[in-house]
C-alpha cells in the first residue's frame, strides 16, 4: 500500500522546488489575471487585503494601487525578496511575510479580502489551507481564488512534467482547486455566497515556443528540478515535449507565442 511521506518532508521539498530557478521571470506573464480580478472585485480604499502564496507580489501590489492595505505571504524567501524590491521600486508600502499557507501567522478575522492567484492551489493539504483562509477573513469579508483547471493549458503542462517527475504518493492534484465541486467542498458551510466562473488568460511571450520551453526549464521549479534529475536522453525528450506542446497551443503566427490558459475564478463571502 502506498502511503504519503511525512508532511514536513513534502513541504520542505515543495519549498525547495519553488526556490529553484527564478519564478519571477514567469510570474510577469501572469500578472494581468490578478489585476483584472481585483478590478472586478472593486477593492475599496483602506480594505485589508491578504495575498496568500503571493510569489513576487503581483496581487498585493495591484491591491495597493487601488488604495488597499496589503499583506503578502509566501514560503519562498527568494520570491519575497523580489516582491519587496518591486514594492520599494514602486514606492509602495506592502508587508511581505514568510510563512505557511496552512498555518497563517495572523489573528482571526484580520482581513477584509483574502486572495490567492495560482498559489494556494499548490498546498499539500487543501482542507487545512481552506480553513486558514476562512479563519483570517472577517465575517462578511470576501475570498477570491484563481486556480488552473484540469483541462487548461497549465493543467496539461503539469501532466507532461509528471511523466518525468511524478507527484509524491497520494498528494492531491493542485488542479482540483480548478474544479468547482472541489472548492465548494474545501470551503464548506463557512461561506454565505459562492460563485465560480471559468475564465481565460492569455500568456503572451515575445519569443517563439522554443524560447518558452527554455524559460520554463530554467525558471519553473517543478520543471527545472525534474529536468536536472534526468539523464541526457530524457532531458532531450522533455525539452522536445515542451517545445511541441507550446508550439501546438500557440495562437500567434508572428514569431512570438500567445497561449490561452483556462482558470477557475472563485468568489465567496465569508459567513
C-alpha positions as CSV (number, residue, x, y, z in Angstrom):
1,X,0.0,0.0,0.0
2,X,1.3,3.5,-0.9
3,X,1.4,6.0,1.9
4,X,2.1,9.7,1.9
5,X,5.6,10.8,3.1
6,X,5.6,12.9,6.3
7,X,4.1,16.3,5.6
8,X,7.2,18.1,6.8
9,X,9.3,16.4,4.2
10,X,6.7,17.2,1.5
11,X,6.7,20.9,2.4
12,X,10.4,21.0,2.5
13,X,10.6,19.5,-1.0
14,X,7.9,21.9,-2.3
15,X,9.7,24.9,-0.8
16,X,13.0,23.8,-2.4
17,X,11.2,23.4,-5.7
18,X,9.7,26.9,-5.7
19,X,13.1,28.3,-4.7
20,X,14.6,26.7,-7.8
21,X,15.1,28.8,-10.9
22,X,13.6,32.3,-10.9
23,X,9.8,32.1,-10.9
24,X,9.6,35.9,-11.1
25,X,10.6,35.5,-14.8
26,X,7.4,33.6,-15.4
27,X,5.2,35.5,-13.0
28,X,5.4,38.7,-15.0
29,X,3.4,37.0,-17.8
30,X,0.6,36.0,-15.3
31,X,0.2,39.5,-13.6
32,X,-2.8,40.5,-15.7
33,X,-5.1,37.9,-14.4
34,X,-4.7,39.1,-10.7
35,X,-5.0,42.7,-11.6
36,X,-8.3,42.0,-13.5
37,X,-9.6,40.1,-10.6
38,X,-9.0,42.9,-8.2
39,X,-10.6,45.3,-10.6
40,X,-13.7,43.1,-10.8
41,X,-13.9,43.0,-7.0
42,X,-14.0,46.7,-6.7
43,X,-11.4,46.8,-3.9
44,X,-12.2,49.8,-1.6
45,X,-9.6,52.2,-0.2
46,X,-8.1,51.0,3.1
47,X,-9.5,47.5,2.8
48,X,-7.2,45.0,4.4
49,X,-6.1,42.5,1.7
50,X,-4.1,39.3,2.2
51,X,-2.4,37.8,-0.8
52,X,-1.7,34.1,0.1
53,X,1.2,32.4,-1.7
54,X,2.0,35.8,-3.2
55,X,5.2,34.9,-5.0
56,X,6.7,38.1,-6.4
57,X,3.7,40.1,-5.1
58,X,1.6,40.6,-8.2
59,X,-1.8,40.8,-6.4
60,X,-0.6,42.6,-3.3
61,X,0.9,45.4,-5.4
62,X,-2.2,45.6,-7.5
63,X,-4.3,45.9,-4.3
64,X,-2.2,48.8,-3.1
65,X,-2.6,50.6,-6.4
66,X,-6.3,50.5,-5.7
67,X,-5.8,52.1,-2.3
68,X,-6.0,49.0,-0.1
69,X,-3.6,48.0,2.7
70,X,-1.9,44.8,1.5
71,X,0.0,41.9,3.1
72,X,1.6,39.2,1.1
73,X,2.7,35.8,2.4
74,X,4.8,33.1,0.8
75,X,7.1,30.3,1.9
76,X,9.9,31.1,-0.7
77,X,12.2,33.8,0.6
78,X,13.7,34.4,-2.8
79,X,10.3,35.3,-4.2
80,X,9.6,37.5,-1.2
81,X,12.8,39.4,-1.8
82,X,11.7,40.2,-5.4
83,X,8.3,41.3,-4.1
84,X,9.9,43.7,-1.6
85,X,12.2,45.0,-4.3
86,X,9.2,45.6,-6.6
87,X,7.3,47.4,-3.8
88,X,10.3,49.6,-3.0
89,X,10.9,50.5,-6.6
90,X,7.2,51.4,-6.9
91,X,7.2,53.4,-3.7
92,X,4.5,51.2,-2.2
93,X,4.2,50.2,1.4
94,X,3.4,46.5,1.4
95,X,4.1,44.0,4.2
96,X,5.6,40.7,2.9
97,X,5.8,37.8,5.4
98,X,7.5,34.4,5.1
99,X,5.1,31.7,6.2
100,X,3.0,28.6,5.5
101,X,-0.4,28.9,3.9
102,X,-1.6,26.1,6.1
103,X,-0.6,27.9,9.3
104,X,-1.1,31.6,8.7
105,X,0.6,33.8,11.3
106,X,-2.4,36.2,11.6
107,X,-5.3,36.6,14.1
108,X,-8.8,35.6,13.3
109,X,-10.8,38.0,11.1
110,X,-7.7,40.1,10.3
111,X,-8.6,40.8,6.6
112,X,-11.5,42.1,4.6
113,X,-10.3,40.3,1.4
114,X,-8.2,37.2,1.1
115,X,-6.9,36.4,-2.4
116,X,-4.7,33.7,-4.0
117,X,-3.9,33.7,-7.6
118,X,-2.4,30.3,-8.7
119,X,-0.8,29.9,-5.3
120,X,-2.9,28.2,-2.6
121,X,-3.8,25.5,-5.2
122,X,-0.3,24.0,-4.6
123,X,-0.7,23.3,-0.9
124,X,-0.4,19.6,0.1
125,X,-3.4,19.8,2.5
126,X,-6.2,21.7,0.8
127,X,-8.8,21.4,3.6
128,X,-6.3,22.8,6.1
129,X,-5.4,25.7,3.9
130,X,-9.1,26.5,3.2
131,X,-9.8,26.5,6.9
132,X,-6.9,29.0,7.4
133,X,-8.0,31.4,4.7
134,X,-11.6,31.3,6.2
135,X,-10.2,31.9,9.7
136,X,-8.3,35.1,8.8
137,X,-11.1,36.5,6.7
138,X,-13.6,38.6,8.7
139,X,-17.3,37.6,8.6
140,X,-18.8,39.3,5.6
141,X,-15.4,39.6,4.0
142,X,-14.5,38.1,0.7
143,X,-12.3,35.3,-0.6
144,X,-11.1,35.3,-4.1
145,X,-9.2,32.4,-5.7
146,X,-7.7,31.8,-9.1
147,X,-6.7,28.2,-10.0
148,X,-5.8,26.4,-13.2
149,X,-8.4,23.9,-14.3
150,X,-7.5,20.3,-15.1
151,X,-8.2,20.8,-18.9
152,X,-6.3,24.1,-19.0
153,X,-3.0,24.7,-20.8
154,X,-1.2,24.7,-17.4
155,X,-3.1,21.6,-16.2
156,X,-1.9,19.8,-19.3
157,X,1.6,21.1,-18.7
158,X,1.5,19.5,-15.2
159,X,0.7,16.2,-16.8
160,X,3.7,16.4,-19.1
161,X,6.0,17.1,-16.2
162,X,4.5,14.4,-14.1
163,X,5.5,11.8,-16.7
164,X,9.1,12.6,-15.9
165,X,8.8,13.5,-12.2
166,X,5.6,12.2,-10.5
167,X,4.0,13.9,-7.6
168,X,4.6,12.4,-4.1
169,X,2.2,9.5,-3.4
170,X,-1.4,10.4,-2.5
171,X,-0.7,14.1,-2.8
172,X,-4.0,15.8,-4.1
173,X,-3.5,17.2,-7.6
174,X,-3.3,21.0,-7.5
175,X,-5.8,21.3,-10.3
176,X,-8.6,20.1,-8.0
177,X,-8.7,23.8,-6.9
178,X,-9.8,24.4,-10.5
179,X,-12.9,22.2,-10.1
180,X,-15.9,24.0,-8.7
181,X,-17.2,21.0,-6.7
182,X,-13.8,20.5,-5.0
183,X,-13.5,24.2,-3.9
184,X,-17.1,24.1,-2.6
185,X,-16.1,21.1,-0.5
186,X,-12.9,22.8,0.7
187,X,-14.7,25.9,1.9
188,X,-17.7,24.0,3.2
189,X,-20.6,25.8,5.0
190,X,-18.5,28.7,6.2
191,X,-19.3,30.8,3.2
192,X,-22.6,32.7,2.7
193,X,-22.1,33.1,-1.0
194,X,-20.1,31.1,-3.6
195,X,-19.6,32.0,-7.3
196,X,-17.4,30.1,-9.7
197,X,-16.6,31.3,-13.2
198,X,-14.3,29.8,-15.7
199,X,-12.1,32.4,-17.4
200,X,-9.3,32.6,-19.9
201,X,-6.0,34.4,-19.5
202,X,-3.7,34.9,-22.5
203,X,0.0,34.4,-21.7
204,X,2.0,36.4,-24.4
205,X,5.7,35.8,-24.8
206,X,7.9,37.9,-27.1
207,X,9.7,34.8,-28.4
208,X,8.7,31.5,-30.0
209,X,7.7,28.2,-28.4
210,X,11.4,27.1,-28.1
211,X,12.1,30.2,-26.1
212,X,9.0,29.4,-23.9
213,X,10.3,25.9,-23.3
214,X,13.7,27.4,-22.3
215,X,12.0,29.9,-20.0
216,X,10.1,27.2,-18.1
217,X,13.0,24.7,-17.9
218,X,15.2,27.4,-16.4
219,X,12.7,29.1,-14.1
220,X,9.7,27.0,-13.1
221,X,10.9,25.0,-10.1
222,X,9.0,21.8,-10.8
223,X,10.3,21.6,-14.4
224,X,13.8,22.9,-13.5
225,X,14.3,20.2,-10.9
226,X,12.7,17.4,-13.0
227,X,15.0,18.4,-15.9
228,X,18.1,18.5,-13.7
229,X,17.4,15.0,-12.4
230,X,17.2,13.3,-15.8
231,X,19.8,11.8,-17.9
232,X,20.7,13.5,-21.2
233,X,18.3,11.4,-23.3
234,X,15.3,12.1,-21.0
235,X,16.3,15.8,-20.9
236,X,16.1,15.9,-24.6
237,X,12.8,14.1,-24.6
238,X,11.3,16.5,-22.0
239,X,12.6,19.6,-23.9
240,X,11.1,18.1,-27.1
241,X,7.7,17.5,-25.4
242,X,7.6,21.1,-24.1
243,X,8.6,22.7,-27.4
244,X,5.9,20.6,-29.2
245,X,3.3,21.4,-26.5
246,X,3.9,25.1,-26.6
247,X,4.0,25.1,-30.4
248,X,0.8,23.1,-30.8
249,X,-1.0,25.6,-28.5
250,X,0.5,28.7,-29.9
251,X,-2.1,31.2,-31.2
252,X,0.5,33.6,-32.7
253,X,1.9,33.5,-36.2
254,X,4.5,36.3,-36.0
255,X,7.4,34.5,-34.3
256,X,6.0,35.2,-30.8
257,X,4.0,32.9,-28.6
258,X,0.4,33.5,-27.3
259,X,-1.2,30.8,-25.2
260,X,-4.7,30.8,-23.9
261,X,-5.0,29.2,-20.4
262,X,-8.2,28.5,-18.6
263,X,-8.6,29.1,-14.9
264,X,-11.5,29.0,-12.4
265,X,-12.3,32.2,-10.6
266,X,-14.0,31.6,-7.2
267,X,-15.5,34.5,-5.3
268,X,-17.0,33.7,-1.9
269,X,-18.3,35.7,1.0
270,X,-17.3,34.6,4.5
271,X,-20.4,33.6,6.6
